[in-house]
């Protein structure tokens, strides 16, 4: 199985072969020892064809069909705590970092870090209005901190429109879950 929209790491080896060539839509060789990246396009499957020259100079042909799945939505988190609803003090929220993670994707979870480019934060005021700020990066700005210091206990702060980037996949991700934070006292 491979995921659409990201370069999936693939290792190809043909035991007993002198050499081989692997081809397929979206397949790119990354080194000389059999490592490839497969970027799946439209459709439900992608086929990789392998033509191997064996020790006796015969040619062996194999095909491997990979099922394509859509890349799941990323999950926005605070301080590496995987939840989308938080109860926090004002002070803890002010010191928090907005991060992004993959959940239920063991192939990628342990070795993929995402960087948060920006997020919007919606803060209720004491007059019943809502102030919205766009934050560049993953930490609260001075303007947001000043507004958070005024928030009442029981208020719910929304962090949404999170945008992230990832170097391995060389891409930007914008379909990321939102975060709700209820303000509590210590």
Backbone as CSV, one residue per row, in Angstrom:
resi,resn,N_x,N_y,N_z,CA_x,CA_y,CA_z,C_x,C_y,C_z
1,UNK,0.838,-1.163,0.000,0.000,0.000,0.000,0.894,1.240,0.000
2,UNK,0.485,2.250,-0.766,1.172,3.529,-0.797,0.143,4.641,-0.619
3,UNK,0.627,5.820,-0.221,-0.260,6.945,0.009,-0.145,7.960,-1.111
4,UNK,-1.284,8.449,-1.550,-1.348,9.453,-2.603,-0.848,10.795,-2.066
5,UNK,-0.096,11.507,-2.890,0.309,12.859,-2.535,1.608,12.979,-1.774
6,UNK,2.239,11.861,-1.441,3.524,11.906,-0.741,4.479,10.900,-1.377
7,UNK,5.783,11.168,-1.350,6.739,10.185,-1.866,6.924,9.036,-0.861
8,UNK,6.421,7.867,-1.187,6.489,6.694,-0.314,7.836,5.999,-0.494
9,UNK,8.546,5.704,0.598,9.823,4.993,0.466,9.586,3.524,0.090
10,UNK,10.323,3.041,-0.913,10.200,1.652,-1.382,11.608,1.083,-1.526
11,UNK,11.816,-0.123,-1.057,13.096,-0.830,-1.221,12.856,-1.955,-2.218
12,UNK,13.668,-2.016,-3.283,13.528,-3.060,-4.292,14.842,-3.844,-4.354
13,UNK,14.724,-5.170,-4.280,15.880,-6.057,-4.402,15.440,-7.298,-5.173
14,UNK,16.333,-7.812,-6.004,16.062,-9.039,-6.746,17.195,-10.019,-6.437
15,UNK,16.954,-10.990,-5.547,17.998,-11.950,-5.193,18.483,-12.722,-6.427
16,UNK,19.790,-12.868,-6.552,20.384,-13.625,-7.653,20.513,-12.849,-8.951
17,UNK,20.169,-11.571,-8.949,20.254,-10.777,-10.181,21.589,-10.049,-10.256
18,UNK,22.120,-9.944,-11.497,23.323,-9.132,-11.733,22.945,-7.654,-11.713
19,UNK,21.785,-7.383,-12.285,21.292,-6.006,-12.335,19.786,-6.043,-12.551
20,UNK,19.139,-4.900,-12.317,17.706,-4.802,-12.600,17.330,-3.353,-12.869
21,UNK,16.203,-3.217,-13.538,15.613,-1.905,-13.797,14.184,-1.962,-13.277
22,UNK,13.794,-0.939,-12.528,12.429,-0.841,-12.011,11.782,0.396,-12.616
23,UNK,10.551,0.231,-13.096,9.815,1.351,-13.682,8.397,1.375,-13.140
24,UNK,7.817,2.536,-13.160,6.431,2.686,-12.737,6.067,4.154,-12.685
25,UNK,4.789,4.455,-12.828,4.318,5.834,-12.775,4.629,6.418,-11.397
26,UNK,5.428,7.480,-11.352,5.765,8.142,-10.091,6.921,7.513,-9.339
27,UNK,7.608,6.510,-9.926,8.728,5.844,-9.254,10.031,6.570,-9.569
28,UNK,10.793,6.934,-8.519,12.059,7.639,-8.676,13.121,6.920,-7.853
29,UNK,14.238,6.593,-8.501,15.366,5.946,-7.822,16.082,6.991,-6.980
30,UNK,16.386,6.643,-5.714,17.031,7.618,-4.827,18.487,7.294,-4.523
31,UNK,18.929,6.049,-4.803,20.338,5.690,-4.611,20.659,4.449,-5.435
32,UNK,21.861,3.944,-5.281,22.286,2.797,-6.092,22.081,1.445,-5.400
33,UNK,21.472,1.443,-4.224,21.308,0.184,-3.480,19.852,-0.263,-3.368
34,UNK,19.001,0.254,-4.250,17.627,-0.235,-4.309,16.576,0.584,-3.604
35,UNK,16.909,1.781,-3.178,15.922,2.643,-2.527,15.254,3.548,-3.560
36,UNK,13.925,3.625,-3.467,13.113,4.402,-4.389,12.085,5.191,-3.608
37,UNK,11.505,6.183,-4.266,10.325,6.893,-3.757,9.240,6.702,-4.804
38,UNK,8.042,6.373,-4.346,6.914,6.161,-5.237,5.831,7.179,-4.890
39,UNK,5.572,8.092,-5.815,4.538,9.115,-5.630,3.321,8.705,-6.442
40,UNK,2.324,8.191,-5.758,1.125,7.668,-6.423,0.254,8.803,-6.927
41,UNK,-0.273,8.620,-8.117,-1.165,9.605,-8.719,-2.608,9.170,-8.612
42,UNK,-3.414,9.473,-9.643,-4.826,9.104,-9.602,-5.022,7.599,-9.749
43,UNK,-6.190,7.152,-9.387,-6.516,5.732,-9.503,-6.464,5.027,-8.173
44,UNK,-6.737,3.701,-8.211,-6.754,2.896,-6.987,-5.503,2.061,-6.808
45,UNK,-4.729,1.875,-7.903,-3.505,1.071,-7.831,-2.422,1.695,-8.693
46,UNK,-1.186,1.320,-8.399,-0.043,1.689,-9.222,0.816,0.432,-9.354
47,UNK,1.357,0.201,-10.559,2.142,-1.008,-10.825,3.604,-0.644,-11.024
48,UNK,4.473,-1.392,-10.341,5.917,-1.263,-10.530,6.379,-2.513,-11.264
49,UNK,7.052,-2.309,-12.403,7.584,-3.418,-13.200,9.087,-3.510,-12.967
50,UNK,9.556,-4.739,-12.783,10.985,-4.983,-12.551,11.501,-5.937,-13.623
51,UNK,12.556,-5.510,-14.304,13.228,-6.336,-15.310,14.625,-6.620,-14.775
52,UNK,14.887,-7.887,-14.459,16.157,-8.268,-13.850,16.967,-9.160,-14.789
53,UNK,18.267,-8.892,-14.883,19.188,-9.764,-15.606,19.809,-10.695,-14.569
54,UNK,19.547,-11.985,-14.741,20.006,-12.967,-13.764,21.454,-13.377,-14.055
55,UNK,22.033,-14.164,-13.162,23.430,-14.588,-13.294,23.690,-15.355,-14.594
56,UNK,22.697,-16.084,-15.090,22.860,-16.852,-16.337,22.467,-16.033,-17.568
57,UNK,22.332,-14.703,-17.410,21.957,-13.745,-18.461,20.512,-13.868,-18.926
58,UNK,19.699,-14.671,-18.274,18.268,-14.694,-18.596,17.632,-13.433,-17.994
59,UNK,16.486,-13.041,-18.543,15.775,-11.859,-18.061,14.507,-12.301,-17.340
60,UNK,14.373,-11.806,-16.151,13.204,-12.124,-15.323,12.357,-10.858,-15.204
61,UNK,11.045,-10.993,-15.412,10.138,-9.856,-15.314,9.125,-10.107,-14.204
62,UNK,8.977,-9.117,-13.310,7.986,-9.203,-12.228,7.227,-7.889,-12.157
63,UNK,5.999,-7.970,-11.684,5.220,-6.767,-11.444,4.663,-6.802,-10.028
64,UNK,4.703,-5.679,-9.398,4.144,-5.536,-8.056,3.078,-4.447,-8.130
65,UNK,1.854,-4.785,-7.713,0.752,-3.833,-7.725,0.556,-3.314,-6.303
66,UNK,0.575,-2.000,-6.161,0.366,-1.359,-4.866,-1.010,-0.708,-4.847
67,UNK,-1.737,-0.945,-3.771,-3.016,-0.273,-3.563,-2.725,1.159,-3.114
68,UNK,-3.481,2.122,-3.625,-3.281,3.527,-3.279,-4.357,3.960,-2.290
69,UNK,-3.909,4.591,-1.212,-4.836,5.171,-0.238,-4.565,6.667,-0.157
70,UNK,-5.583,7.416,0.165,-5.404,8.846,0.380,-4.688,9.060,1.697
71,UNK,-3.854,10.076,1.734,-3.126,10.417,2.945,-4.127,10.948,3.963
72,UNK,-4.122,10.427,5.186,-5.117,10.872,6.171,-4.858,12.303,6.621
73,UNK,-5.893,12.908,7.155,-5.746,14.252,7.700,-4.770,14.212,8.872
74,UNK,-4.010,15.259,9.003,-3.079,15.370,10.118,-3.833,15.866,11.349
75,UNK,-3.260,15.614,12.503,-3.864,16.013,13.765,-3.046,17.128,14.394
76,UNK,-3.700,18.236,14.701,-3.041,19.331,15.412,-3.016,18.977,16.901
77,UNK,-1.889,19.259,17.544,-1.726,18.940,18.969,-1.024,20.093,19.676
78,UNK,-1.136,20.108,20.989,-0.403,21.064,21.813,0.632,20.305,22.624
79,UNK,1.863,20.757,22.588,2.937,20.203,23.430,3.088,18.699,23.278
80,UNK,2.935,18.180,22.085,3.080,16.750,21.796,2.089,15.871,22.545
81,UNK,0.992,16.441,23.036,-0.076,15.693,23.700,-1.163,15.430,22.662
82,UNK,-1.348,14.153,22.306,-2.276,13.792,21.235,-3.708,13.790,21.763
83,UNK,-4.370,14.918,21.591,-5.762,15.109,21.967,-6.241,16.270,21.119
84,UNK,-7.523,16.441,20.967,-7.958,17.635,20.264,-8.844,18.510,21.147
85,UNK,-9.001,18.112,22.408,-9.703,18.925,23.386,-8.835,18.973,24.642
86,UNK,-8.577,20.166,25.107,-7.662,20.340,26.230,-8.320,21.194,27.307
87,UNK,-7.985,20.919,28.576,-8.307,21.782,29.702,-6.974,22.319,30.193
88,UNK,-6.793,23.637,30.114,-5.498,24.233,30.462,-5.696,25.558,31.194
89,UNK,-4.690,25.922,31.976,-4.679,27.271,32.548,-4.238,28.239,31.453
90,UNK,-4.502,29.524,31.680,-4.045,30.546,30.727,-2.532,30.466,30.555
91,UNK,-1.845,30.304,31.668,-0.377,30.281,31.638,0.147,29.092,30.817
92,UNK,-0.471,27.932,30.987,-0.040,26.759,30.223,-0.306,26.933,28.728
93,UNK,-1.447,27.517,28.380,-1.753,27.751,26.969,-0.771,28.758,26.375
94,UNK,-0.448,29.805,27.117,0.501,30.818,26.635,1.849,30.185,26.311
95,UNK,2.281,29.208,27.109,3.590,28.555,26.894,3.535,27.395,25.898
96,UNK,2.355,27.065,25.416,2.198,25.902,24.543,2.751,26.134,23.146
97,UNK,3.123,25.009,22.513,3.505,25.001,21.107,2.453,24.232,20.337
98,UNK,2.070,24.759,19.182,1.148,24.061,18.289,1.990,23.175,17.387
99,UNK,1.693,21.886,17.369,2.419,20.931,16.539,1.420,20.113,15.724
100,UNK,1.955,19.291,14.838,1.137,18.448,13.974,1.731,17.050,13.984
101,UNK,0.858,16.028,13.956,1.339,14.650,13.959,0.451,13.767,13.091
102,UNK,0.990,12.605,12.777,0.234,11.548,12.117,-0.212,10.564,13.182
103,UNK,-1.424,10.076,13.050,-1.921,9.071,13.991,-2.312,7.838,13.186
104,UNK,-1.976,6.659,13.703,-2.308,5.373,13.069,-1.644,5.179,11.709
105,UNK,-0.420,5.642,11.577,0.362,5.406,10.363,1.762,4.979,10.785
106,UNK,1.929,3.741,11.262,3.207,3.312,11.816,4.376,3.463,10.852
107,UNK,4.126,3.406,9.566,5.190,3.545,8.576,5.864,4.918,8.670
108,UNK,5.121,5.936,9.125,5.634,7.289,9.143,5.754,7.900,10.536
109,UNK,4.994,7.409,11.517,4.884,8.081,12.806,6.213,8.397,13.472
110,UNK,7.139,7.467,13.505,8.329,7.650,14.306,9.406,8.501,13.655
111,UNK,9.371,8.667,12.341,10.488,9.364,11.712,10.077,10.563,10.871
112,UNK,8.894,11.090,11.102,8.431,12.222,10.318,8.039,13.354,11.254
113,UNK,8.717,14.476,11.126,8.371,15.662,11.902,7.783,16.705,10.970
114,UNK,6.711,17.329,11.414,6.070,18.383,10.652,6.382,19.716,11.318
115,UNK,6.532,20.742,10.534,6.704,22.089,11.061,5.433,22.880,10.832
116,UNK,4.989,23.587,11.838,3.784,24.391,11.701,4.169,25.737,11.084
117,UNK,3.550,26.060,9.965,3.794,27.333,9.277,2.999,28.452,9.910
118,UNK,1.717,28.164,10.188,0.837,29.186,10.754,-0.402,28.533,11.337
119,UNK,-1.133,29.292,12.133,-2.433,28.865,12.633,-3.246,30.092,12.992
120,UNK,-4.564,29.919,13.047,-5.456,30.973,13.524,-5.922,30.597,14.916
121,UNK,-6.092,31.602,15.750,-6.586,31.370,17.103,-7.752,32.321,17.355
122,UNK,-8.845,31.766,17.871,-10.073,32.514,18.129,-10.224,32.624,19.644
123,UNK,-10.250,33.873,20.142,-10.267,34.129,21.577,-11.505,34.952,21.930
124,UNK,-12.359,34.437,22.851,-13.515,35.226,23.273,-13.077,36.375,24.193
125,UNK,-13.721,37.535,24.044,-13.408,38.678,24.906,-14.422,38.742,26.049
126,UNK,-14.145,39.603,27.025,-15.060,39.713,28.161,-16.386,40.384,27.780
127,UNK,-16.451,40.976,26.581,-17.684,41.609,26.111,-18.486,40.695,25.190
128,UNK,-18.134,39.412,25.135,-18.876,38.452,24.337,-18.518,38.435,22.860
129,UNK,-17.536,39.177,22.486,-17.095,39.180,21.088,-15.966,38.162,20.929
130,UNK,-15.608,37.908,19.681,-14.531,36.965,19.380,-13.436,37.724,18.639
131,UNK,-12.200,37.559,19.086,-11.061,38.119,18.360,-10.320,36.962,17.701
132,UNK,-9.960,37.156,16.443,-9.235,36.128,15.700,-7.871,36.674,15.302
133,UNK,-6.841,35.859,15.533,-5.470,36.235,15.190,-4.873,35.151,14.304
134,UNK,-4.056,35.554,13.356,-3.263,34.605,12.575,-1.842,34.659,13.119
135,UNK,-1.329,33.494,13.507,0.003,33.390,14.089,0.920,32.692,13.084
136,UNK,2.035,33.309,12.766,3.036,32.692,11.901,3.994,31.919,12.806
137,UNK,4.187,30.639,12.518,5.008,29.784,13.376,4.131,28.944,14.284
138,UNK,4.713,28.408,15.365,3.942,27.503,16.223,3.860,27.927,17.682
139,UNK,4.261,29.172,17.995,4.147,29.658,19.374,3.332,30.947,19.394
140,UNK,2.749,31.236,20.542,1.879,32.401,20.688,2.690,33.692,20.541
141,UNK,2.114,34.656,19.846,2.757,35.962,19.679,2.457,36.837,20.894
142,UNK,3.163,37.947,21.022,2.923,38.874,22.126,1.490,39.394,22.114
143,UNK,0.952,39.660,20.940,-0.419,40.154,20.804,-1.422,39.106,21.303
144,UNK,-1.200,37.842,20.950,-2.080,36.755,21.390,-1.940,36.543,22.896
145,UNK,-0.718,36.591,23.405,-0.482,36.424,24.844,-1.217,37.494,25.637
146,UNK,-1.144,38.744,25.175,-1.836,39.840,25.868,-3.343,39.570,25.926
147,UNK,-3.907,39.063,24.851,-5.348,38.785,24.823,-5.689,37.565,25.685
148,UNK,-4.823,36.531,25.665,-5.075,35.329,26.479,-5.048,35.645,27.975
149,UNK,-4.251,36.611,28.386,-4.173,36.982,29.806,-5.487,37.558,30.323
150,UNK,-6.349,38.020,29.411,-7.634,38.614,29.792,-8.781,37.601,29.791
151,UNK,-8.543,36.387,29.312,-9.606,35.396,29.128,-10.112,34.887,30.479
152,UNK,-11.432,34.721,30.562,-12.066,34.234,31.789,-11.988,32.712,31.887
153,UNK,-12.024,32.225,33.119,-12.130,30.786,33.371,-13.393,30.268,32.693
154,UNK,-13.309,29.081,32.064,-14.438,28.479,31.381,-14.534,28.852,29.909
155,UNK,-13.759,29.842,29.480,-13.760,30.240,28.068,-13.153,29.137,27.218
156,UNK,-13.612,29.041,25.975,-13.072,28.049,25.046,-12.329,28.779,23.925
157,UNK,-11.072,28.437,23.779,-10.205,29.005,22.746,-10.119,27.982,21.615
158,UNK,-10.249,28.441,20.385,-10.153,27.545,19.224,-8.888,27.855,18.442
159,UNK,-8.133,26.807,18.133,-6.961,26.909,17.265,-7.303,26.111,16.016
160,UNK,-7.249,26.759,14.864,-7.725,26.129,13.635,-6.943,26.689,12.448
161,UNK,-7.296,26.252,11.248,-6.600,26.673,10.025,-5.087,26.483,10.169
162,UNK,-4.713,25.365,10.796,-3.295,25.060,10.982,-2.719,24.638,9.624
163,UNK,-1.571,25.190,9.307,-0.885,24.849,8.059,0.508,24.359,8.428
164,UNK,0.922,23.226,7.845,2.207,22.624,8.197,2.993,22.277,6.937
165,UNK,4.286,22.074,7.105,5.172,21.641,6.019,5.952,20.430,6.494
166,UNK,6.491,19.703,5.536,7.257,18.508,5.858,8.345,18.340,4.811
167,UNK,9.611,18.215,5.254,10.742,18.143,4.324,10.839,16.822,3.574
168,UNK,10.574,15.686,4.229,10.695,14.391,3.558,9.691,14.295,2.424
169,UNK,8.452,14.711,2.696,7.411,14.659,1.681,7.496,15.853,0.732
170,UNK,8.281,16.849,1.124,8.432,18.069,0.345,7.073,18.662,-0.015
171,UNK,6.270,18.883,1.011,4.950,19.411,0.739,4.361,20.165,1.907
172,UNK,3.281,20.858,1.607,2.523,21.608,2.594,1.200,20.905,2.838
173,UNK,0.747,20.958,4.072,-0.492,20.295,4.466,-1.397,21.312,5.146
174,UNK,-2.635,21.406,4.651,-3.565,22.383,5.201,-4.839,21.763,5.763
175,UNK,-5.108,20.492,5.502,-6.305,19.837,6.043,-5.925,19.197,7.374
176,UNK,-5.898,20.029,8.390,-5.422,19.606,9.712,-6.523,19.894,10.728
177,UNK,-6.722,18.946,11.654,-7.800,19.090,12.636,-7.606,20.351,13.493
178,UNK,-8.706,20.800,14.084,-8.627,21.962,14.968,-8.427,21.520,16.408
179,UNK,-8.125,22.484,17.266,-7.895,22.217,18.691,-8.843,23.103,19.495
180,UNK,-9.488,22.538,20.489,-10.293,23.303,21.428,-9.633,23.295,22.788
181,UNK,-9.542,24.470,23.427,-8.908,24.573,24.746,-9.877,25.273,25.687
182,UNK,-10.261,24.575,26.762,-11.085,25.192,27.801,-10.168,25.710,28.896
183,UNK,-10.355,26.976,29.260,-9.501,27.597,30.261,-9.991,27.215,31.664
184,UNK,-9.053,26.701,32.466,-9.359,26.313,33.851,-8.407,27.058,34.772
185,UNK,-8.661,27.010,36.051,-7.761,27.581,37.048,-6.933,26.470,37.646
186,UNK,-5.778,26.818,38.211,-4.913,25.811,38.856,-5.577,25.279,40.101
